[in-house]
Amino acid sequence: MTAEPIWRANPDQSPRPQILDFTEFANQRSGQDMVSYDDLWRWSVDDLDGFWGAVWDFFDVISDEPYTEVLADSSMPGATWFPGTRLNYAEHALRAALDDDLADEPAIITVTEDSNRTEITWRELRRQVGSVAAWLRDQGVGQGDRVVGYLPNTHHTLIAFLASASLGAIWSACAQDYAAEGAAAKLGQLEPKALFAADGYLWNGTAFDRRDQVADLATRIPSLRAVVGVGNLGVGAIDEDNEVTNLADWDEISSGDTPPEFVRVDFDTPLWVLYSSGTTGIPKGIVHSHGGVVIDHLRLFGLHLDLRPGDRFFWYTNTNWMMWNLVASALLAGITTVCFDGSPLYPGPGRLWEIAADTHVNVLGVSPGIFLAGMKAGLEPGKELDLSSLRTIGATGAPVPAHCFPWVRDAVGERVQLASTSGGTDVVSGFAGSAPNLEVWEGELSAPLLGVALESWDDDGNPLTGEVGEMVITAPMPSMPVKFWNDPDGQRYRDTYFSMFPGVWRHGDWITITERGSVIISGRSDATLNRHGVRLGSADIYDIVDGIPEVAESLVIGAEQPGGGYWMPLFVVLASGVVLDDALRSRIAGDLREKASPRHVPDDIIAVPAIPHTRTGKKLEVPVKRLIQGHALEKVANPDAVDSFEALTYFVRFAEGAED
């Protein structure tokens, strides 16, 4: 644990952080005398009613009637928030269009891999949403019906979603790197009435024509009443063979002038369905509510990211990942959101930095791999590009290695805050991260987020400080799922989060809460390494190994073996032209021994051609462990949920002794 922070807030920073204004607002309402972030966080979890009521009023949430109660039932699961209120997500997302100062400013900027750029103003966004919503109404879509997208990350997807949400319908999306079968496993279970589908997408310099997959997908979802073709690539009609019935064209349905009409719904009414990774079976549909998402994301954007109307936000994602939902929610606060359809590393590792400079964003969000790629390529984005608008870099998807923090300071700019964040699809939000008035330490998340009662517990439910334990949330959050799809009695939901500690959310991450209140993520608790009775997190190993220039990526597992044995191999993908010889093995082991501990040194270091990930980029530690232990591939992973199934099949051959 480093003694000195690598970043401190400038007390004279401009604009003044909204979290300071909110603290004064909360003090006036509550009679408190809060000064520090820790003061505010402690109040936010001790007085959930006071905190979330203050968030509602500070950000002026629109509803039929003022709330009379904040938290009517604090049970988990089953918490009841803001009973009696009725609101609509899309109404909040489009209210900036009614502001004369913003109406003709860009609401959405779409950048494609081939550098085409489309800007949609707030006024135009509101018009197109109204037009598409009117078409959906004509197809019989109403409150509670499902509308789905097989789409890349462009403005079309945001417009289709907002049109659905304005009607009180439930949205869900899947990126087009899924084949029709995999997409149907997600979207088909919802029995949607309408499907929006693009003709294809761009990736790594190649245009992928997906029209055949669109036709296949449509036949796999018998509930569909209509399909909308979106010309993302412009390669021709979405259905040249006339296999899709009731096919409409995006340009036609979005060209009307019908004003949007917002169906205000109960606070806990379903808004969208996200999915678990689905690596071991049918993806679980995770349902979040209109009200829960609106109030949580206003808090996240306004207080933690310090964004306000007219600011600009770009987080690299695709429509499979919960960060796409954050890209959409920037609109709630009048923030211009940037969509990018393409590879983050094509034509080179500086691509996302170039987009951030060209679009003048205030917050850029990436995965830690972007830092590692930039380091190894010797990039200095802050010197090579105009990043003068950039205030914060968010990072999530995996723990940020400690050595990335100095690189961001030196190569991007010492005034830019690196806000490492941990959250989850489960709550479509964050648990721990940063704020503009918090210090940043290398390899750490600055603090639990406001309103998040985060603790680290041992197996007996005792809170821990300075030791690794299970990450738990001891009080409800508005954005916790209202249910799982097709889980009528709620048993799957309870088993997923509440089976280990009844009434307390167990997320499945190993964390350490430090003496100063920061948070260190050590990896998934179901992939924990155990060396001589001591639990280790895989993130501690990746932090060191993935920083070695000769190593492109690594994966470590701990596999219990017959007879009581335990094997901890480290698999490495080598940089181009590098050979794994005894000298490199000794260097890797030596770095782990010196920078971590002797326990972190693996039993073997083995070169492999590729590391398998989920579609959202998480390393598949548990499936690889199970393959090494001899489990059948079909029982371990669903091919449609893996970025490279060939990478997994390599480990099958390895376990069988066919690879050495």
C-alpha positions as CSV (number, residue, x, y, z in Angstrom):
1,M,0.0,0.0,0.0
2,T,1.6,3.2,-1.2
3,A,2.0,6.0,1.4
4,E,1.4,9.0,-0.8
5,P,-1.4,9.6,-3.2
6,I,-0.5,9.9,-6.9
7,W,-3.3,12.4,-7.5
8,R,-4.8,15.1,-5.3
9,A,-7.7,17.4,-6.1
10,N,-7.0,21.0,-6.8
11,P,-8.9,23.0,-4.2
12,D,-9.3,25.8,-6.7
13,Q,-10.4,23.6,-9.6
14,S,-12.9,25.0,-12.0
15,P,-15.7,24.3,-12.5
16,R,-16.4,23.8,-8.8
17,P,-17.2,20.1,-8.3
18,Q,-21.0,19.4,-7.9
19,I,-20.3,17.1,-5.0
20,L,-19.3,20.1,-2.9
21,D,-22.6,21.9,-3.8
22,F,-24.4,18.7,-3.0
23,T,-22.7,18.4,0.4
24,E,-23.9,21.9,1.3
25,F,-27.4,21.0,0.1
26,A,-27.4,17.9,2.2
27,N,-26.2,19.7,5.2
28,Q,-29.0,22.3,5.0
29,R,-31.6,19.5,4.7
30,S,-30.2,17.2,7.3
31,G,-28.7,19.5,9.9
32,Q,-25.4,17.7,9.5
33,D,-22.0,19.4,9.3
34,M,-20.4,17.2,6.7
35,V,-17.1,18.4,5.2
36,S,-15.2,15.5,3.8
37,Y,-16.2,12.7,1.3
38,D,-16.0,10.2,4.1
39,D,-18.5,12.3,6.1
40,L,-20.9,12.3,3.2
41,W,-20.4,8.6,2.4
42,R,-21.1,7.6,6.0
43,W,-24.3,9.7,6.1
44,S,-25.3,8.3,2.7
45,V,-25.3,4.7,4.0
46,D,-26.5,5.4,7.5
47,D,-29.5,7.5,6.3
48,L,-30.6,6.0,3.0
49,D,-33.9,8.0,3.1
50,G,-32.1,11.3,3.6
51,F,-29.4,10.6,1.0
52,W,-31.5,9.3,-1.9
53,G,-34.2,11.9,-1.2
54,A,-31.6,14.6,-1.5
55,V,-30.3,13.1,-4.8
56,W,-33.9,13.2,-6.1
57,D,-34.4,16.8,-5.3
58,F,-30.9,18.0,-6.2
59,F,-31.2,16.6,-9.7
60,D,-34.9,17.5,-10.0
61,V,-36.3,14.1,-10.9
62,I,-39.6,14.5,-12.9
63,S,-42.6,12.5,-11.6
64,D,-46.4,12.7,-11.5
65,E,-46.4,13.5,-7.8
66,P,-43.7,14.5,-5.3
67,Y,-42.5,11.5,-3.3
68,T,-43.8,11.1,0.2
69,E,-41.6,8.2,1.2
70,V,-38.1,7.1,0.0
71,L,-37.5,3.6,1.3
72,A,-40.7,1.9,2.4
73,D,-39.1,-1.5,2.8
74,S,-35.3,-2.0,3.2
75,S,-35.4,-5.8,2.8
76,M,-32.9,-7.5,0.4
77,P,-34.1,-8.7,-1.9
78,G,-37.4,-6.8,-2.2
79,A,-36.6,-3.2,-1.2
80,T,-39.3,-0.8,-2.1
81,W,-38.1,2.7,-3.3
82,F,-40.2,5.8,-3.7
83,P,-43.6,4.2,-3.6
84,G,-46.4,6.0,-5.4
85,T,-44.1,7.9,-7.8
86,R,-44.5,7.6,-11.5
87,L,-41.7,8.6,-14.0
88,N,-40.1,7.7,-17.3
89,Y,-36.4,7.3,-18.1
90,A,-36.8,8.7,-21.7
91,E,-38.5,11.9,-20.5
92,H,-35.4,12.6,-18.4
93,A,-33.0,11.6,-21.2
94,L,-34.7,14.1,-23.6
95,R,-35.4,17.1,-21.4
96,A,-32.2,18.9,-22.5
97,A,-34.0,19.3,-25.9
98,L,-36.3,21.7,-24.2
99,D,-33.5,23.9,-23.0
100,D,-32.9,26.7,-25.6
101,D,-29.2,26.8,-24.7
102,L,-28.7,23.1,-25.5
103,A,-31.4,22.2,-28.1
104,D,-29.1,22.7,-31.1
105,E,-26.0,21.3,-29.5
106,P,-25.0,17.7,-30.1
107,A,-26.6,15.1,-27.9
108,I,-25.0,12.1,-29.6
109,I,-21.7,11.9,-31.6
110,T,-21.2,8.6,-33.4
111,V,-17.7,7.8,-34.7
112,T,-17.1,4.8,-36.9
113,E,-13.9,2.9,-37.3
114,D,-13.5,4.3,-40.8
115,S,-13.6,7.8,-39.2
116,N,-17.1,8.8,-40.3
117,R,-18.8,11.1,-37.8
118,T,-22.5,11.8,-37.2
119,E,-23.8,14.4,-34.8
120,I,-27.4,14.3,-33.6
121,T,-28.6,17.5,-31.8
122,W,-30.9,17.3,-28.8
123,R,-33.7,18.7,-30.9
124,E,-33.2,16.2,-33.7
125,L,-32.8,13.4,-31.1
126,R,-36.2,14.2,-29.6
127,R,-37.8,14.3,-33.0
128,Q,-36.4,10.9,-34.1
129,V,-37.3,9.3,-30.8
130,G,-40.9,10.5,-31.2
131,S,-41.0,9.2,-34.8
132,V,-39.7,5.8,-33.9
133,A,-42.0,5.6,-30.9
134,A,-45.0,6.4,-33.0
135,W,-44.1,3.6,-35.4
136,L,-43.7,1.2,-32.5
137,R,-47.2,2.2,-31.2
138,D,-48.6,1.4,-34.6
139,Q,-47.1,-2.1,-34.3
140,G,-49.0,-2.6,-31.1
141,V,-46.1,-2.1,-28.7
142,G,-47.0,-0.7,-25.3
143,Q,-46.1,-0.8,-21.7
144,G,-44.5,-4.1,-20.6
145,D,-43.9,-5.3,-24.2
146,R,-40.3,-6.1,-25.2
147,V,-38.3,-4.4,-28.0
148,V,-34.8,-5.7,-28.8
149,G,-31.8,-4.7,-30.8
150,Y,-29.2,-6.7,-32.7
151,L,-27.0,-3.6,-33.2
152,P,-23.6,-2.0,-32.9
153,N,-22.8,1.0,-30.7
154,T,-24.2,3.8,-32.8
155,H,-26.9,6.5,-32.4
156,H,-29.5,4.2,-34.0
157,T,-29.3,2.0,-30.9
158,L,-29.8,4.8,-28.5
159,I,-32.8,6.2,-30.4
160,A,-34.5,2.8,-30.6
161,F,-33.9,2.3,-26.9
162,L,-35.3,5.7,-26.0
163,A,-38.4,5.2,-28.2
164,S,-39.0,1.9,-26.5
165,A,-38.6,3.4,-23.0
166,S,-40.9,6.3,-23.8
167,L,-43.7,3.8,-24.3
168,G,-42.9,1.9,-21.1
169,A,-41.7,-1.1,-23.1
170,I,-38.7,-3.1,-22.0
171,W,-35.5,-2.9,-24.0
172,S,-32.7,-5.4,-24.5
173,A,-29.8,-5.5,-27.0
174,C,-27.1,-7.8,-28.2
175,A,-24.0,-6.9,-30.3
176,Q,-23.5,-8.4,-33.7
177,D,-20.4,-10.4,-32.9
178,Y,-22.9,-12.9,-31.6
179,A,-24.2,-15.3,-34.2
180,A,-28.0,-15.6,-34.6
181,E,-28.1,-18.7,-32.3
182,G,-26.3,-16.9,-29.5
183,A,-28.3,-13.7,-29.9
184,A,-31.6,-15.7,-29.8
185,A,-30.5,-17.3,-26.5
186,K,-30.6,-13.8,-25.0
187,L,-33.2,-11.9,-26.9
188,G,-35.6,-14.8,-27.7
189,Q,-36.4,-15.6,-24.0
190,L,-38.0,-12.1,-23.8
191,E,-40.5,-12.9,-26.5
192,P,-40.2,-9.5,-28.1
193,K,-42.6,-7.8,-30.5
194,A,-40.1,-5.8,-32.4
195,L,-36.4,-6.3,-33.5
196,F,-34.1,-3.5,-34.7
197,A,-31.1,-5.0,-36.6
198,A,-28.2,-3.5,-38.5
199,D,-26.8,-4.9,-41.8
200,G,-23.4,-5.3,-40.1
201,Y,-20.6,-3.7,-38.2
202,L,-16.9,-2.7,-38.5
203,W,-14.1,-4.4,-36.6
204,N,-10.3,-4.2,-37.0
205,G,-10.4,-2.9,-40.5
206,T,-13.1,-5.3,-41.8
207,A,-16.8,-4.8,-42.5
208,F,-18.8,-7.8,-41.2
209,D,-22.0,-8.2,-43.3
210,R,-24.6,-9.7,-40.9
211,R,-27.7,-9.7,-43.0
212,D,-27.8,-13.5,-43.1
213,Q,-27.6,-13.6,-39.3
214,V,-30.4,-11.0,-39.1
215,A,-32.7,-13.2,-41.2
216,D,-31.7,-16.3,-39.2
217,L,-32.3,-14.4,-35.9
218,A,-35.8,-13.2,-37.0
219,T,-36.9,-16.8,-37.7
220,R,-35.7,-17.9,-34.3
221,I,-38.0,-15.4,-32.5
222,P,-41.6,-16.3,-33.4
223,S,-43.1,-13.6,-31.2
224,L,-41.8,-10.8,-33.5
225,R,-44.4,-8.6,-35.2
226,A,-41.9,-6.4,-37.0
227,V,-38.3,-6.0,-37.9
228,V,-36.5,-2.7,-38.6
229,G,-33.4,-2.8,-40.9
230,V,-30.7,-0.3,-40.0
231,G,-28.2,0.5,-42.8
232,N,-25.0,0.8,-40.7
233,L,-22.7,-0.5,-43.5
234,G,-24.8,0.5,-46.5
235,V,-24.2,-2.9,-48.1
236,G,-27.8,-3.3,-49.4
237,A,-31.2,-4.4,-48.3
238,I,-31.3,-6.1,-45.0
239,D,-33.4,-9.0,-46.4
240,E,-32.7,-9.4,-50.2
241,D,-34.3,-12.9,-50.2
242,N,-37.5,-11.7,-48.5
243,E,-37.2,-14.1,-45.6
244,V,-38.2,-11.6,-43.0
245,T,-41.9,-10.6,-42.8
246,N,-43.1,-7.1,-41.9
247,L,-39.7,-5.5,-42.5
248,A,-39.4,-1.8,-42.1
249,D,-36.6,0.6,-43.0
250,W,-34.9,2.8,-40.3
251,D,-34.7,5.9,-42.5
252,E,-38.5,5.8,-43.1
253,I,-39.7,5.2,-39.5
254,S,-37.3,7.8,-38.1
255,S,-38.3,10.6,-40.5
256,G,-41.6,11.6,-38.9
257,D,-42.5,14.6,-36.8
258,T,-44.6,13.1,-34.1
259,P,-43.6,14.5,-30.7
260,P,-42.7,11.9,-28.1
261,E,-45.3,11.0,-25.5
262,F,-43.9,9.7,-22.3
263,V,-45.8,6.9,-20.4
264,R,-45.0,7.5,-16.8
265,V,-44.7,4.3,-14.9
266,D,-44.2,3.1,-11.3
267,F,-40.7,3.6,-10.0
268,D,-39.9,-0.2,-10.1
269,T,-41.3,-0.8,-13.6
270,P,-38.8,-2.7,-15.8
271,L,-36.7,-0.6,-18.1
272,W,-34.3,-3.0,-19.7
273,V,-32.9,-6.5,-19.5
274,L,-29.1,-7.1,-19.3
275,Y,-27.5,-10.5,-19.2
276,S,-25.0,-12.5,-17.2
277,S,-22.1,-13.8,-19.3
278,G,-23.8,-17.0,-20.0
279,T,-20.5,-18.9,-20.1
280,T,-22.0,-22.0,-18.5
281,G,-25.6,-21.9,-19.7
282,I,-28.5,-19.8,-20.9
283,P,-27.7,-16.1,-19.9
284,K,-29.6,-14.9,-17.0
285,G,-31.8,-11.9,-17.8
286,I,-31.2,-9.2,-15.2
287,V,-34.0,-6.6,-15.0
288,H,-33.6,-3.0,-13.8
289,S,-36.2,-0.4,-13.2
290,H,-36.9,3.1,-14.7
291,G,-36.7,4.8,-11.3
292,G,-33.7,2.9,-10.0
293,V,-31.6,3.6,-13.0
294,V,-32.6,7.3,-13.3
295,I,-31.7,8.2,-9.7
296,D,-28.6,6.0,-9.5
297,H,-27.1,7.3,-12.8
298,L,-27.9,10.9,-12.0
299,R,-25.9,10.4,-8.8
300,L,-23.1,8.7,-10.7
301,F,-22.7,11.2,-13.4
302,G,-23.3,14.3,-11.3
303,L,-21.5,13.5,-8.1
304,H,-18.8,11.0,-9.0
305,L,-17.9,11.9,-12.6
306,D,-18.8,15.6,-12.1
307,L,-20.5,16.0,-15.4
308,R,-23.2,18.6,-16.1
309,P,-25.3,19.7,-19.0
310,G,-23.1,20.5,-22.1
311,D,-20.2,18.3,-21.0
312,R,-19.0,15.4,-23.1
313,F,-18.7,11.7,-22.2
314,F,-17.0,8.8,-24.1
315,W,-16.7,5.3,-22.7
316,Y,-15.5,2.6,-25.0
317,T,-18.0,-0.2,-25.0
318,N,-20.3,-2.3,-27.2
319,T,-24.0,-3.1,-26.8
320,N,-23.2,-6.4,-24.9
321,W,-21.7,-4.6,-21.9
322,M,-23.4,-2.6,-19.2
323,M,-21.2,0.3,-20.0
324,W,-23.4,0.9,-23.1
325,N,-26.2,1.5,-20.6
326,L,-24.0,4.2,-19.0
327,V,-23.4,5.7,-22.5
328,A,-27.1,6.0,-22.8
329,S,-27.6,7.4,-19.3
330,A,-25.3,10.3,-19.9
331,L,-28.3,11.8,-21.7
332,L,-30.2,11.9,-18.4
333,A,-28.0,14.7,-17.2
334,G,-27.9,16.7,-20.5
335,I,-24.4,15.3,-21.3
336,T,-23.3,14.8,-24.9
337,T,-22.5,11.1,-25.3
338,V,-20.0,9.6,-27.8
339,C,-20.6,6.3,-29.5
340,F,-17.8,4.4,-31.3
341,D,-18.4,1.4,-33.6
342,G,-15.1,-0.4,-34.0
343,S,-11.9,-1.9,-32.5
344,P,-10.3,0.2,-29.7
345,L,-6.8,-0.7,-31.1
346,Y,-7.3,-0.2,-34.8
347,P,-5.4,1.1,-36.7
348,G,-3.2,1.5,-33.6
349,P,-3.2,1.7,-29.8
350,G,-3.8,5.5,-29.9
351,R,-7.3,5.2,-31.5
352,L,-9.4,6.0,-28.4
353,W,-7.1,8.8,-27.3
354,E,-7.6,10.3,-30.8
355,I,-11.4,10.1,-30.6
356,A,-11.3,11.7,-27.1
357,A,-9.2,14.6,-28.5
358,D,-11.3,15.0,-31.7
359,T,-14.6,15.1,-29.7
360,H,-13.2,17.2,-26.8
361,V,-14.6,14.9,-24.1
362,N,-14.4,15.7,-20.4
363,V,-14.5,12.0,-19.3
364,L,-13.0,9.1,-21.2
365,G,-13.7,5.5,-20.1
366,V,-11.5,2.6,-21.1
367,S,-10.4,-0.9,-19.9
368,P,-7.0,-1.3,-18.3
369,G,-5.8,-3.0,-21.5
370,I,-5.8,0.3,-23.2
371,F,-3.2,1.6,-20.7
372,L,-1.0,-1.5,-21.1
373,A,-1.2,-1.2,-24.9
374,G,-0.3,2.5,-24.7
375,M,2.6,1.8,-22.4
376,K,4.1,-0.9,-24.5
377,A,3.8,1.3,-27.7
378,G,5.4,4.2,-26.0
379,L,2.4,6.5,-26.4
380,E,2.2,10.0,-24.8
381,P,-1.3,11.1,-25.6
382,G,-1.2,14.2,-23.5
383,K,1.8,15.5,-25.5
384,E,0.7,14.2,-28.9
385,L,-2.9,15.2,-28.9
386,D,-5.1,18.1,-27.6
387,L,-6.7,16.5,-24.5
388,S,-7.2,19.9,-22.8
389,S,-10.9,19.2,-22.2
390,L,-10.2,15.8,-20.4
391,R,-10.6,16.0,-16.6
392,T,-11.2,12.3,-15.7
393,I,-10.2,8.9,-17.1
394,G,-12.5,6.1,-15.9
395,A,-11.3,2.5,-16.0
396,T,-13.3,-0.6,-15.3
397,G,-13.7,-4.2,-16.5
398,A,-10.7,-5.4,-14.5
399,P,-8.5,-4.0,-11.8
400,V,-6.1,-1.3,-13.0
401,P,-2.5,-2.5,-12.4
402,A,-0.6,-0.2,-10.1
403,H,2.1,0.6,-12.7
404,C,-0.6,2.1,-15.0
405,F,-1.3,5.0,-12.6
406,P,2.2,6.7,-13.1
407,W,1.9,6.2,-16.8
408,V,-1.4,8.1,-16.9
409,R,0.1,10.9,-14.9
410,D,3.2,11.2,-17.0
411,A,1.9,10.3,-20.5
412,V,-1.6,11.8,-20.3
413,G,-1.3,14.6,-17.7
414,E,-0.9,15.1,-14.0
415,R,-4.1,17.2,-13.8
416,V,-6.2,14.3,-15.1
417,Q,-7.8,12.0,-12.5
418,L,-7.6,8.3,-13.1
419,A,-10.8,7.0,-11.5
420,S,-10.5,3.2,-11.3
421,T,-14.1,1.8,-10.7
422,S,-15.6,-1.5,-9.9
423,G,-19.3,-2.3,-10.4
424,G,-21.3,-4.8,-12.3
425,T,-24.0,-5.7,-14.8
426,D,-25.9,-6.9,-11.8
427,V,-26.6,-3.3,-10.6
428,V,-25.8,-1.6,-13.8
429,S,-23.7,0.8,-11.7
430,G,-20.6,1.0,-9.5
431,F,-19.8,-0.1,-6.0
432,A,-16.4,1.6,-5.5
433,G,-14.5,4.2,-7.4
434,S,-13.6,7.9,-7.1
435,A,-15.0,11.4,-6.9
436,P,-13.5,14.8,-7.8
437,N,-12.7,15.6,-4.2
438,L,-11.0,12.2,-3.4
439,E,-7.3,11.4,-3.5
440,V,-6.0,8.5,-5.8
441,W,-3.5,5.9,-4.8
442,E,-1.7,3.5,-7.2
443,G,-3.6,0.2,-7.7
444,E,-6.5,1.3,-5.5
445,L,-10.1,2.5,-5.9
446,S,-10.4,5.6,-3.8
447,A,-13.6,4.7,-1.8
448,P,-17.0,3.1,-1.8
449,L,-19.4,5.1,-3.9
450,L,-22.0,7.3,-2.2
451,G,-25.1,5.3,-1.1
452,V,-23.2,2.0,-1.3
453,A,-22.8,0.2,2.0
454,L,-19.8,-1.8,0.9
455,E,-17.9,-4.0,3.3
456,S,-15.3,-6.8,3.2
457,W,-16.4,-9.9,5.2
458,D,-14.8,-13.1,6.3
459,D,-16.6,-16.4,5.8
460,D,-18.4,-16.0,9.2
461,G,-19.8,-12.5,8.3
462,N,-17.3,-10.5,10.3
463,P,-16.2,-7.1,8.8
464,L,-12.5,-7.0,7.8
465,T,-10.1,-4.1,7.4
466,G,-6.7,-4.5,5.9
467,E,-7.4,-8.2,4.9
468,V,-8.9,-9.8,1.9
469,G,-12.5,-10.8,2.2
470,E,-15.8,-11.2,0.3
471,M,-17.3,-8.0,-1.0
472,V,-20.7,-7.5,0.4
473,I,-23.3,-4.7,0.2
474,T,-25.2,-4.5,3.5
475,A,-28.0,-2.1,2.5
476,P,-30.1,-1.8,-0.6
477,M,-29.3,0.3,-3.7
478,P,-32.0,1.6,-6.0
479,S,-30.4,0.0,-9.1
480,M,-30.3,-3.5,-7.7
481,P,-32.3,-5.8,-10.0
482,V,-36.1,-5.8,-9.5
483,K,-36.0,-9.5,-10.7
484,F,-34.4,-12.0,-13.0
485,W,-36.4,-12.8,-16.2
486,N,-38.3,-16.1,-16.1
487,D,-37.7,-16.4,-12.4
488,P,-41.2,-16.2,-11.1
489,D,-40.6,-17.2,-7.5
490,G,-37.3,-15.2,-7.3
491,Q,-35.3,-18.3,-6.3
492,R,-32.5,-17.8,-8.8
493,Y,-32.2,-14.2,-7.8
494,R,-31.9,-15.1,-4.1
495,D,-29.4,-18.0,-4.8
496,T,-27.2,-15.7,-6.9
497,Y,-26.6,-12.9,-4.4
498,F,-28.1,-13.9,-1.0
499,S,-27.4,-17.6,-0.4
500,M,-24.1,-17.1,1.5
501,F,-25.2,-14.2,3.7
502,P,-29.0,-14.1,3.9
503,G,-30.3,-10.5,3.5
504,V,-26.8,-9.3,2.5
505,W,-25.7,-8.9,-1.2
506,R,-22.6,-11.0,-1.8
507,H,-21.1,-9.9,-5.1
508,G,-18.4,-12.6,-5.7
509,D,-15.3,-10.4,-5.6
510,W,-12.4,-10.5,-3.2
511,I,-11.6,-7.1,-1.9
512,T,-9.5,-5.4,0.8
513,I,-10.7,-2.2,2.5
514,T,-7.6,-0.4,3.6
515,E,-7.1,1.6,6.8
516,R,-7.6,4.8,4.9
517,G,-10.9,3.6,3.4
518,S,-9.7,2.8,-0.2
519,V,-10.6,-0.5,-1.9
520,I,-8.4,-3.0,-3.6
521,I,-9.9,-5.6,-5.9
522,S,-8.2,-9.0,-5.9
523,G,-10.3,-10.8,-8.4
524,R,-13.3,-13.1,-8.4
525,S,-13.8,-15.1,-5.2
526,D,-14.8,-18.2,-7.2
527,A,-11.4,-18.0,-8.9
528,T,-9.4,-17.4,-5.7
529,L,-5.9,-18.9,-5.5
530,N,-4.9,-20.7,-2.4
531,R,-1.2,-21.2,-1.6
532,H,-0.5,-23.1,1.6
533,G,-3.8,-21.9,3.1
534,V,-3.3,-18.3,2.2
535,R,-5.8,-16.8,-0.3
536,L,-4.4,-14.8,-3.2
537,G,-6.1,-12.7,-5.8
538,S,-5.3,-13.2,-9.5
539,A,-5.2,-9.5,-10.0
540,D,-2.1,-9.2,-7.9
541,I,-0.3,-11.5,-10.4
542,Y,-1.7,-9.8,-13.5
543,D,-0.6,-6.4,-12.2
544,I,3.0,-7.6,-12.3
545,V,3.1,-10.0,-15.2
546,D,1.1,-8.0,-17.7
547,G,3.4,-5.1,-17.2
548,I,6.4,-7.1,-18.5
549,P,7.0,-6.0,-22.1
550,E,7.6,-9.5,-23.4
551,V,4.2,-10.6,-22.1
552,A,1.1,-9.6,-24.1
553,E,-1.4,-11.1,-21.6
554,S,-1.5,-13.8,-18.9
555,L,-4.0,-16.0,-17.0
556,V,-3.4,-17.8,-13.7
557,I,-5.5,-20.5,-12.1
558,G,-5.4,-22.7,-9.0
559,A,-6.6,-26.2,-9.6
560,E,-7.3,-28.7,-6.9
561,Q,-6.1,-32.2,-8.0
562,P,-6.9,-35.8,-7.0
563,G,-5.1,-36.9,-3.9
564,G,-5.1,-33.4,-2.3
565,G,-2.6,-31.8,-4.7
566,Y,-2.8,-28.2,-5.9
567,W,-1.4,-26.9,-9.1
568,M,-1.0,-23.1,-9.9
569,P,0.1,-22.6,-13.5
570,L,0.6,-19.2,-15.2
571,F,-0.3,-19.2,-18.8
572,V,1.2,-16.4,-20.9
573,V,0.7,-15.0,-24.4
574,L,4.0,-13.6,-25.6
575,A,4.6,-10.5,-27.5
576,S,5.4,-10.9,-31.2
577,G,8.8,-12.6,-31.8
578,V,9.4,-13.5,-28.1
579,V,10.3,-17.0,-27.0
580,L,9.5,-18.3,-23.5
581,D,13.0,-19.5,-22.4
582,D,14.4,-20.2,-19.0
583,A,15.7,-16.6,-18.7
584,L,12.2,-15.1,-19.2
585,R,10.6,-17.7,-16.9
586,S,13.2,-16.7,-14.2
587,R,12.5,-13.1,-14.7
588,I,8.7,-13.5,-14.4
589,A,9.1,-15.6,-11.3
590,G,11.6,-13.1,-9.8
591,D,9.4,-10.2,-10.4
592,L,6.5,-12.0,-8.7
593,R,8.7,-13.0,-5.8
594,E,10.1,-9.5,-5.3
595,K,7.1,-7.4,-6.0
596,A,4.4,-9.6,-4.5
597,S,5.6,-12.6,-2.4
598,P,7.1,-16.1,-2.9
599,R,3.5,-17.4,-2.7
600,H,2.6,-15.6,-5.9
601,V,5.3,-17.6,-7.9
602,P,3.4,-20.1,-10.0
603,D,4.3,-23.8,-10.2
604,D,4.8,-23.6,-14.0
605,I,4.9,-20.9,-16.6
606,I,3.4,-22.0,-19.9
607,A,3.2,-20.2,-23.2
608,V,-0.2,-20.4,-25.0
609,P,-1.5,-18.8,-28.2
610,A,-4.4,-16.9,-26.7
611,I,-6.4,-16.2,-23.5
612,P,-10.2,-16.7,-23.7
613,H,-12.5,-14.0,-22.4
614,T,-16.2,-13.3,-22.0
615,R,-17.7,-11.1,-24.7
616,T,-17.1,-8.2,-22.3
617,G,-13.4,-8.9,-22.0
618,K,-13.2,-10.7,-18.6
619,K,-10.6,-13.5,-18.4
620,L,-12.2,-17.0,-18.2
621,E,-10.3,-18.2,-15.1
622,V,-13.0,-20.6,-13.8
623,P,-13.8,-22.3,-17.1
624,V,-10.0,-22.9,-17.8
625,K,-9.6,-24.2,-14.3
626,R,-12.5,-26.7,-14.8
627,L,-11.1,-27.8,-18.2
628,I,-7.7,-28.4,-16.5
629,Q,-9.5,-30.5,-13.9
630,G,-11.0,-32.7,-16.7
631,H,-14.5,-31.3,-17.1
632,A,-16.2,-31.6,-20.5
633,L,-16.0,-28.5,-22.6
634,E,-19.8,-28.5,-23.2
635,K,-20.3,-28.4,-19.5
636,V,-17.9,-25.6,-19.0
637,A,-18.7,-22.9,-21.5
638,N,-21.2,-21.8,-24.1
639,P,-19.4,-21.0,-27.4
640,D,-21.6,-18.0,-28.0
641,A,-20.5,-16.4,-24.7
642,V,-16.7,-16.6,-25.4
643,D,-14.7,-14.2,-27.6
644,S,-12.4,-17.0,-28.9
645,F,-13.7,-20.6,-28.6
646,E,-10.5,-21.8,-30.2
647,A,-8.6,-20.4,-27.2
648,L,-10.7,-22.5,-24.9
649,T,-10.4,-25.7,-27.0
650,Y,-6.6,-25.2,-26.7
651,F,-6.9,-25.8,-23.0
652,V,-9.0,-29.0,-23.7
653,R,-6.1,-30.3,-25.7
654,F,-3.7,-29.2,-23.1
655,A,-5.5,-31.0,-20.4
656,E,-5.6,-34.1,-22.5
657,G,-1.8,-33.9,-23.1
658,A,-2.1,-33.0,-26.8
659,E,-0.4,-29.6,-26.3
660,D,2.9,-29.2,-24.5
